[in-house]
């Protein structure tokens, strides 16, 4: 199973990076978090944001 995930990642990630620009903001707010559950909540209703959590 892990091999299939790695293979899928190695194929899909470069394609996504070519077509989609990702910007990560707010990483400083995550420093010091322990490994555990985290809730990610979007702040708008755009349909394209729901799948990726990106703006």
QUIFEN-V784566 format. One record per residue. RES is the residue in three letters. PSI is psi in radians with two decimals (999 if undefined). D_LAST is the distance of its C-alpha to the last C-alpha in Angstrom with 1 decimal. Layout:
res=RES psi=PSI d_last=D_LAST
res=RES psi=PSI d_last=D_LAST
This chain:
res=UNK psi=-0.77 d_last=30.9
res=UNK psi=-0.59 d_last=29.3
res=UNK psi=-0.74 d_last=30.5
res=UNK psi=-0.69 d_last=28.7
res=UNK psi=-0.75 d_last=25.4
res=UNK psi=-0.76 d_last=25.9
res=UNK psi=-0.77 d_last=26.8
res=UNK psi=-0.74 d_last=23.8
res=UNK psi=-0.79 d_last=21.5
res=UNK psi=-0.48 d_last=23.6
res=UNK psi=-0.79 d_last=23.3
res=UNK psi=-0.61 d_last=19.7
res=UNK psi=-0.88 d_last=17.9
res=UNK psi=-0.63 d_last=19.4
res=UNK psi=-0.76 d_last=18.7
res=UNK psi=-0.73 d_last=15.0
res=UNK psi=-0.54 d_last=14.9
res=UNK psi=-0.70 d_last=16.9
res=UNK psi=-0.42 d_last=14.8
res=UNK psi=2.34 d_last=11.2
res=UNK psi=2.14 d_last=9.8
res=UNK psi=2.37 d_last=8.3
res=UNK psi=2.16 d_last=7.9
res=UNK psi=2.15 d_last=9.3
res=UNK psi=2.60 d_last=10.0
res=UNK psi=0.29 d_last=12.7
res=UNK psi=-0.47 d_last=14.9
res=UNK psi=-0.40 d_last=17.9
res=UNK psi=-0.25 d_last=17.5
res=UNK psi=-0.14 d_last=18.1
res=UNK psi=2.41 d_last=21.3
res=UNK psi=-0.05 d_last=24.4
res=UNK psi=2.43 d_last=23.1
res=UNK psi=2.79 d_last=25.6
res=UNK psi=2.20 d_last=25.0
res=UNK psi=-3.00 d_last=24.6
res=UNK psi=2.48 d_last=22.4
res=UNK psi=2.45 d_last=19.0
res=UNK psi=2.20 d_last=17.0
res=UNK psi=2.14 d_last=13.2
res=UNK psi=2.25 d_last=12.2
res=UNK psi=2.77 d_last=9.1
res=UNK psi=0.26 d_last=9.7
res=UNK psi=-3.09 d_last=9.3
res=UNK psi=0.36 d_last=10.8
res=UNK psi=2.32 d_last=8.8
res=UNK psi=-0.58 d_last=10.5
res=UNK psi=-0.34 d_last=8.2
res=UNK psi=-0.45 d_last=5.9
res=UNK psi=-0.62 d_last=9.4
res=UNK psi=-0.69 d_last=10.6
res=UNK psi=-0.34 d_last=8.5
res=UNK psi=0.18 d_last=6.9
res=UNK psi=2.84 d_last=3.8
res=UNK psi=999 d_last=0.0
